[in-house]
Amino acid sequence: MRLGTFFCIDAHTCGNPVRLVTSGYPKLRGETMSEKRQDFLAHHDWIRQSLMYEPRGHSVMSGSLLLPPCSDDADAAILFIETSGCLPMCGHGTIGTVTAAIEAGLLQPKIPGKAILDVPAGQVHIEYQMDDDRVRSVRIRNVASFLAHRDVSINVAGLGELTIDVAYGGNFFAIVEPQTNWPGLDGMSADDILHLSSKVRQAAHEALDCVHPDDPTVRGVTHTMWTDAPRNPEAQARNAVFYGERAIDRSPCGTGTSARMAQLAARGRLGDGEDFVHESIIGSLFRGRVEGRTQVGQHEAIIPSVEGWARVTGHNTLFVDDDDPFWRGFEVR
């Protein structure tokens, strides 16, 4: 039996995939995007699994649903669906979704060049640049970001004792900087990152209680960020971000860039109004900036912005039939 037919626009943001699902999904219950996220996870998560996992997707796959706005002032809403789950916020996903939706005529903001979007983590403001009918860049004014824990000691099999920070930029990130037991990214292969990142994440999860002060459904360390000096002379830092079970972000990671800026700002290494160019594992760049300061619970926080670009790679229609033994998708670990 055919369980669903889904039309999708595939794209990538600075190298990392974005699959915008434009039809086939149900109406979600809830007044806010946080509530709609919970409804999707409780009743419709098979859609995410079918469209993100193999054989229709892969271990790095990331996607989104474009929904009607929840707020009176918003132009639209986004639900993020990935191999790692339904994230509260996804920066590269927002850039890719906005690019694909505007170029396809699915998103028509009230003010050309600007948009307000409801996401599970809150509300984000967008500015985008057009060149004829193409979106050339998108800047996200992201949710408030903060350093949640600093100088936390964890033990990681294969490395030993590490000192990490945990910062929030729409998701919680365990941030590893070069130190005695980890000299930096240049000595790591992609396989090394995959092997060690889940151990760092698990150790951080066991050592710390990470819950967003304003939304208790946003909880737990979900990403590991390995940091190092840049290779590109335009950049101030380089990273490799791990998510899901076997995914390394090919982009510099939008929520990761926000979390990294929050960490650096809290430590006095990045000032208000300063630009922060972040380099990914494949050399692509996001251009961040500290736009202002605010407070989240007991945490001093920043308002970060992140700019990047995306390109549409194709359109496809995906079928999900329950006579396919792998209709729900799978991951090879």
VORO-252507 format. One line per 3 residues: number of its first residue (from 1); their letters; for each residue x, y, z of C-alpha. Coordinates in steps of 0.5 Angstrom, whole numbers, plus 500, padded with zeros to 3 digits. Example, Ala and Ser with C-alpha at 12.3 -4.5 7.8 and 13.67 -1.06 7.14 Angstrom:
% residues 2
1> as> 525/491/516  527/498/514
This chain:
% residues 333
1> mrl> 500/500/500  502/507/498  504/511/505
4> gtf> 506/517/502  508/521/496  513/527/497
7> fci> 515/532/492  522/535/494  527/540/492
10> dah> 534/538/493  539/543/495  546/544/499
13> tcg> 548/549/503  556/550/502  556/543/501
16> npv> 551/540/506  545/537/503  538/540/504
19> rlv> 532/537/502  526/541/502  519/537/502
22> tsg> 514/541/499  508/536/499  505/530/502
25> ypk> 506/531/510  500/532/514  498/538/518
28> lrg> 501/539/525  498/540/531  500/546/536
31> etm> 500/553/537  508/554/536  513/551/532
34> sek> 516/547/539  509/544/540  508/542/532
37> rqd> 515/539/533  513/535/539  507/533/535
40> fla> 511/531/529  516/527/533  510/523/537
43> hhd> 506/521/530  509/522/524  517/521/525
46> wir> 516/515/520  516/521/514  523/524/517
49> qsl> 526/517/517  523/515/510  526/521/507
52> mye> 532/522/511  535/515/512  537/510/506
55> prg> 535/508/501  532/515/500  537/519/503
58> hsv> 544/518/507  547/519/513  549/526/512
61> msg> 542/528/510  538/534/512  531/536/510
64> sll> 526/541/512  518/542/511  516/549/510
67> lpp> 509/551/514  504/556/515  507/561/520
70> csd> 505/561/527  506/568/529  502/574/526
73> dad> 509/577/524  512/571/521  512/570/513
76> aai> 513/562/514  515/557/519  520/551/518
79> lfi> 520/544/521  527/541/521  528/534/519
82> ets> 535/530/519  538/523/521  539/526/527
85> gcl> 532/528/529  528/534/529  532/539/531
88> pmc> 530/546/534  534/550/529  538/548/523
91> ghg> 542/554/520  545/551/514  538/548/513
94> tig> 535/555/514  539/558/508  538/552/504
97> tvt> 530/552/505  530/560/504  534/559/497
100> aai> 530/553/495  523/556/497  524/563/494
103> eag> 527/561/487  521/556/487  516/561/489
106> llq> 513/557/495  516/563/500  514/570/498
109> pki> 516/575/504  511/581/505  518/585/505
112> pgk> 522/583/499  529/581/501  527/580/508
115> ail> 523/574/512  521/572/519  521/565/520
118> dvp> 518/561/526  522/555/528  522/550/534
121> agq> 527/554/537  524/561/537  524/566/531
124> vhi> 529/568/526  530/574/522  532/573/515
127> eyq> 536/578/510  537/575/503  540/578/496
130> mdd> 537/576/489  541/576/483  535/576/477
133> drv> 531/570/480  537/567/484  538/567/491
136> rsv> 545/569/492  546/569/500  542/569/506
139> rir> 544/572/513  540/569/519  539/573/525
142> nva> 539/567/530  536/565/536  540/568/543
145> sfl> 546/564/544  550/563/550  556/559/553
148> ahr> 552/554/558  558/550/561  565/552/561
151> dvs> 572/548/562  568/541/563  573/535/564
154> inv> 571/529/561  575/522/559  574/520/552
157> agl> 577/513/550  582/513/545  584/520/547
160> gel> 584/521/555  582/527/559  579/533/555
163> tid> 577/540/557  571/542/553  566/548/553
166> vay> 558/547/552  555/552/548  548/553/545
169> ggn> 546/556/538  540/553/537  543/546/539
172> ffa> 547/544/544  555/543/542  560/540/546
175> ive> 566/544/543  573/541/543  579/546/542
178> pqt> 586/544/541  590/541/548  595/536/550
181> nwp> 591/530/549  588/533/542  593/537/538
184> gld> 588/539/533  584/537/526  590/536/522
187> gms> 592/530/525  584/527/524  581/523/519
190> add> 574/523/517  574/516/520  577/519/526
193> ilh> 572/524/527  566/519/526  569/515/531
196> lss> 571/520/537  565/525/536  560/520/539
199> kvr> 564/518/545  565/526/546  558/527/546
202> qaa> 556/521/550  561/523/556  558/531/555
205> hea> 551/528/556  553/524/562  557/529/565
208> ldc> 552/535/564  545/537/565  543/541/558
211> vhp> 536/544/558  534/551/555  531/555/560
214> ddp> 525/557/556  524/551/553  525/544/557
217> tvr> 524/540/550  530/543/548  535/539/552
220> gvt> 542/535/551  548/535/548  547/533/540
223> htm> 553/536/537  560/535/537  565/541/535
226> wtd> 572/540/533  576/547/532  582/549/530
229> apr> 586/555/526  583/556/519  587/554/513
232> npe> 583/560/509  586/567/510  579/570/510
235> aqa> 577/566/516  578/566/524  577/559/525
238> rna> 576/552/522  571/546/525  568/540/524
241> vfy> 561/538/527  559/531/528  551/530/528
244> ger> 547/524/528  550/517/528  555/518/522
247> aid> 555/525/520  560/530/519  557/537/517
250> rsp> 560/539/510  558/546/511  561/551/517
253> cgt> 554/549/521  550/555/522  548/553/529
256> gts> 555/551/531  558/558/528  553/561/533
259> arm> 555/557/539  562/558/537  561/566/537
262> aql> 557/565/544  563/561/547  568/566/544
265> aar> 564/572/546  563/569/553  571/568/554
268> grl> 572/575/551  575/573/545  570/576/540
271> gdg> 567/583/541  560/586/539  559/588/532
274> edf> 566/583/530  565/579/524  567/572/525
277> vhe> 569/568/519  568/560/520  571/555/515
280> sii> 568/548/514  572/541/513  571/542/506
283> gsl> 573/549/506  567/553/505  565/559/509
286> frg> 560/562/513  560/569/515  558/571/522
289> rve> 557/577/527  555/578/534  549/583/533
292> grt> 548/584/540  547/582/547  541/579/551
295> qvg> 540/574/557  537/567/557  535/565/564
298> qhe> 542/566/568  546/566/562  549/572/559
301> aii> 548/571/551  549/574/544  544/575/538
304> psv> 549/572/533  548/573/525  550/568/520
307> egw> 551/569/512  552/563/507  549/561/500
310> arv> 546/555/497  544/552/491  539/548/488
313> tgh> 541/541/485  534/538/483  527/536/484
316> ntl> 525/529/485  518/525/487  519/520/493
319> fvd> 515/514/494  514/510/501  510/504/500
322> ddd> 509/499/506  511/493/501  518/495/501
325> pfw> 521/492/507  526/498/508  520/503/507
328> rgf> 522/506/514  529/507/512  536/505/515
331> evr> 543/507/517  549/502/517  553/503/523
